[in-house]
Amino acid sequence: ILWGAGLTYQAEPAHYLKDIPLDKMEGHDRVRKNPLSYGPFMVSNIVPGESVEYVPNPHWFGEKPKVDKIVAKRTSSDTIVEALKAGTFDIVNKINVNSYPEYKDLSNITLTSAVSRSLGYLGFKQGKWDVETKKVVPDPNAKLADVRLRQAIAYAMNNEEVAELFYNDLRIPANALITPYHASFWNDKQEGYPYNPEKAMQILDEAGYKDVDGDGLREDPKGNKLQINYLSMSGGDIAEPLAQFYIQNFRDVGLDVVLQNGRLIEMNAFYDMVEEDNEDIDLFAGAWQVGSNPEPSGLWGRHSLFNYVRFAADENDKLINAINSNDAFGPDGMDNEYMVKAYHDWQKYAMEQVIVAPTHYRIELTALNNRVNYWDADPMNYDWGWEKIGLLADTPEKAK
């Protein structure tokens, strides 16, 4: 934890891997075909891209596993509902929430849920990355440099309706850049930017963004045409209607927001454009899955390449440094009261400045066939406890 990168979830066996050159390790047989295990099960067979078979690890120190084999398989989200009905799988972890209405009432499964470490957000490009100095360089003339414009955009987004219409209420409108997964540091009382188009329009009026020519769309404070490019990613049935929903939200408060290049962009091309600070990007829809340590410098700090919005300010540096300072640790370990306050102070500042506009926290679902006797949905126990899982019947239960 003092190192700053969070918990090491997967220990690597030095005695087994230390002599392999780093540039050869990823494709080495000791990684791809014959990895070692420190857990209750060990790999017995791998079919690349298809399945991994595990058997009990004879060197495991703890409780004896309840089953003699686990087979983990990849499958298409298009066929998962039929597979659940047929009892093809005992456990489907992180099941696709888009199909929720089709499997939520199946008689042969139990659903468990937990808030994930993911955070969706709307990003505002406010500068560039300096490759030589390896730091963010803000542009005071960027189209979205005005914090009032960013606040108005945040208030214009109807994240509550998006959660209901597009995600079957399996996403939670976000109020901070820390997730509920990190409950100790997340400020659940912070208001954030709930949907409030009237407040958005009031902010825009006061900031001088007014409809000068009477076309229903606002010009900038100097009276110039204001068109905001929105970069959004393709993929899945809801990608296009979701992007258009937000665009309509923005138009409802008089902002002319258009899809960049007039279309959605494939994921790899999307991130290439974002990382390279494509000069046409004003807004982009992004998401992060954070680690066990929510310390914010890695995503929102001045010296982070992953600070894709390129926001930097002295106050942001100061508040992030407070989280990472020696003051956070006393003779008996972490000073919890100090650390909670430091995180809350930064969260408040990040929202006031709208470094990004957080959209949703995500709920992850796991579907269990009724013959499975145990599952711990606590995110802190994810991927642990497999030795406790047993089966109550010889064959999986099928849906009635």
N, C-alpha and C positions, 0 to 999 in steps of 0.2 A: 504493500500500500504506500509506504514512504517513497518507493521507487516511482510511483505515479501512474503506472500503467494498469492498475487494477489487479485482479486475481488471475493467476495462471491456471486456466481450466484444464489444459491438456499438457501434462508433464512430458518432456521428451527424454528418452533414455540415453544419456551421454555415452555410456559404455558401448552402445549399439550403433550410434550414429556419429560419434566424434571424429572418426577417421575418414568420413565421406566428405569430399570437397563440397562447399556450400552450393556451387553452381551445378552439382550433380545430384544433390539430395532429393529434389522434388520428384525426379523420375526414377530414383534408385529402387531396386527390388525390396530393400528393407523398409521402404516407405510405402511403395505401391502394392507389393504382394505379400510381404511377411512382416508387418508392423508388430511391435510388442505392445502389450497391454498392462496397465497397472490396476485395471478394474476387475469386476467379478466375471466378466466374459472376455474372451480373446478371439481374434479373427481366425477363422479356419478356412475360409474360401472367399475369393473375390471374383465376381464377374464384372469387368470394367463397364461402368455406365449403366449397370442393371441391378446388381444385388451384392450384398455382403452378408456372409454367414458367420455367426459367432457361436462358440461353445464355452462352457464354464472354464474359468481359468484355475488350474490346479494350485497356483501360487497365491490365489486370493486369500487374504487374511480374515475376511469378515464372514458374515452369514452365508450359508450355502445357497446357491441359486436354486430357484423352484422349478425351472424348466431346463431341458437338456439341450436346447438350441434356440437361437433367435435368428430369423432371416429378415434383414432390412432390404426393402425393394423400392425402386423408383416407379412411379406410375403417373399417368396423365391425369390432370385435374378434370378432364372431360369425361373420364370413365369412373371417377372415384365414387359417385353416388351409387351406381350399379354394383360396384365392388363392395360397398358397405352393406347394401341390401343382401348380397349373396354371402356375406361373412368371409370374404376373401382375406381381409386383414383383421387382426385382433386389435391393433393400435394404429391410428392414423394421426400423426403428430403435425401440428400447424396446418390443419386442413384448410383448403381454400374457402374463404368466407363468402365468396360470390355465390356459391351454390347452397348457402345455408338454408333457404326455404325448402330445398329439395330433400335435405337429410335431417333437419332439426327434429322431426317427429317420428323418425324411424323407431320401431319397437325393439330392435335388437341392439341398440347402442346407447351409451351414456356419454354426454358431452361434458367436458371440463374446460374451464377458461382461466386465463390469467392475462394481466396487462403486460405487454411486451416491452422491450427496451427501445422500440422504434418511435421516431418522431417525424411526422410529415410537416412540411413548411413551405411557405411561399418566399422565395429569395428575391432580394432587390440588389441588382448589380450597382456597386457604388465605387468601383475603382479597379485596379489591376494588381497582379502579382509581379513583383520585381525579382527576376530570376537571379540576378547578380547579388543583391543584398538579402535575398530570401525573406522578404517581408511584404506585407500588404501596403499598397500605396493608394490611399483614397483619392477620389476625384471630386473636388467640391462642386464641379459643374455637371456631374452626372445627372441624368434626368430624374433620378429618384433620390438625390442627395438631400432633398428637403424632408425632414422628419415628419412634418405635418402631412405631406402627401402619403408617406408610408403609413401613418396612423389612419388616415382616411381609407386607404386600401384595405387595411386590416379590419376596420369596422364594417366595410362593405361586403365581406365574405360571409356567406351563410353556411358556416361549418356545421351547425346543428342540423339543417335540412340535408346537407350532403351525407352526414352520418346515417340519417334515416333512409334517404332515397337510394343511395348508391352502395351503402355498406351494411344494410340490414341492422342498423343500430349497433354494429360491432366495432365501431370506432368512437372515440370520445373527443369532443372538441377540446383542443389544448389551450392551456392558460399560461404556459411557461416553456422555457427551453430546457428545463429539467423534467424528466418523465416521472409518473407515479411509481414506476419500477423502483426508483431511488426514493422511497417514501420518506426517509429520514431528512432529505435535503429539498425535496419538492415542496413548494409553497402552495398548498391546496386552497388557501384563502385568497390568493392573488386573482384579481378579476380577469385579467387578460383583455381580449378584444371580442366580446360577444357581438353577435350580429346587430348592427344599429345603423342602418342606412341614413337615418335622419342626422345622427351625430357625424357621420362621414361627410355628408353634404355641408353641415355647419362648419366643420374644420376646413373644408375646401374653400368655402366662401370667405372665411376669415383669412385664409392664407393667400387669397387673390386668384384662385383657380376658378374662373368664371366663364360662363358661356357668352362670349363677346359677339359672335356673329349670328346667334339665334338658331343654330342647327341642333341644339340639344346636347352638345358635347362641349366640355370645358376647354378653354385655352389656358396657357401657363400665365403666371403673374405679369409677364411682359406683353401679353396679348398674342403670343405666337401659338400656332397649331400644336396641340399636345397629343401625340399618338404614342402609345406604350406597347412595345413588343413583348409578347408573352411566349416563352419557350416551354413546351410541355411534351412529355414523353408518350410514345405510342405503346400499345400492348394491352390486350384484353378488351372486352366488349364495352367497358364503361369509360375508357380513356377519352374518347372524343366527346361524348355527352358531358362528362365531368368538366373537361376544359371549357366547353361552351357554356356550362352552367355558371362557372366563375366569371367568364367574360360578360355574361348577362348581368351578374351582380355588379360588376364594375360600370357597365353602361347605365345601370339603374341610378347610379349617383353622378352620372355625367362624364365618366372617364372613357376615353376611346382606347380600349385595349384590344389588340388583334394578335392572332397566332403568328409567331415569327415564321416567315416564308409561307404563310397560309396553310400550314399543315402541322401534324404532330411529327416528332422526330424519334427515330429508333434509338434505343437506350445507349448503345456505345457511341453513336454520333452525338447524342445529347450531352453526355459527360465530356466528350472531347471539346465541344463548344463551350461548355461551362468552365472547364479547367483552363482552357486557352483564352478565356475572357473575350469571347467573340463580341466585337464592338456593337453588334446590333441587339444584344440581349439587354432588356430592361428588367423583366420579371422572369422567374423560372420556378417550376414546381419541383421540389426536391424532397428527400427523406434521408434520415440517418438511422442506423442502429448503433446505439452507444454501447460502450463496454461496461464492465462491472464498476469502474470508477467514473463518475459523471463529470469529473474536473473539466472545465470548459475550454481551456486554452487550445486543445487539439482540434476543435471545430471553429471556435469563434475568436481565437487569439490573433494578434498582429503577425506572429511568425509562423502561422499554420497555412500550408498550401491548401488544406481542406476548407479554409475559410473562403468558400466560393463566392460569397457576396462581396468580399473585399472591404468589409467594414473594419475600421480601426479608429480608436480615440484614446486619449490619455486616461480618461476616467475608466474606460473598459479595461485598459492595462492594469490600472490601480486595483480595481475590484477583483480581477482574476488573480493578480499577484497576492491579494489578501488570502484567497483560498489556498494558495500554494506556499504561504509563508511559514516560517518556523513558529510563528505565534499559534498556529493551529495544533501544535503538539506540545504537551507538557511532560513532566517526568513520569506520568502514569499512562502515557499514550495520547490519543487524539482528544483535544478539547472540544467535546461535542457541541457545547453551547456556542463557542466561538465559530465553529465550522458551520453550524446551521445558520447563524446570522450572516456569515460571509456569503453563503450560497443564496440566501434570501435577498441580500443587498444586490448581488449581481443579477439575479432573476428580475428584480424590479427595474433595474437600469436597462437591461436587455429589452424588456417589453416597452418601456418608455421610449427608447430610441428605435424600437422595431428593427433590431439588427436583422431579423427575419420575422415574418408573421407565422407563428406555429399554427398548424391546421388541426391535426388529429394525433391522439395516442391510439395505439392499436391493441385490440383484444385478440389473443391467439386461442384457438380452439384445438382440443384433442378429442378425437372420437374413439371410444373404447367399446369393443364388443362385450356383451353382457357376461361372457364367460371369463373376462379378465378380473382378477380379484383385487388389484391395487394399482393406484396411480397417484403421484403427488404433483399437483398442478402448480405448486409454489415455484416461481421463476428461479429462486435461489437454489432449488434442487433439480433444475433442469439437467437431464442426462445423467443423473445419479439415482441410485436406488433400484437398479434393474434386478438385483438379486432378490428383491422383495416381491417381484411380479410373478404370479402363478396363474394357472388356468383351472376353472371350476368344472369344465366339461371336456370330453375328448374331442369334440368337434365344435366349431364356431356356431353361434346362434344366427339363424337367418331371419330377415324381417318378415313379419306376418302381413 
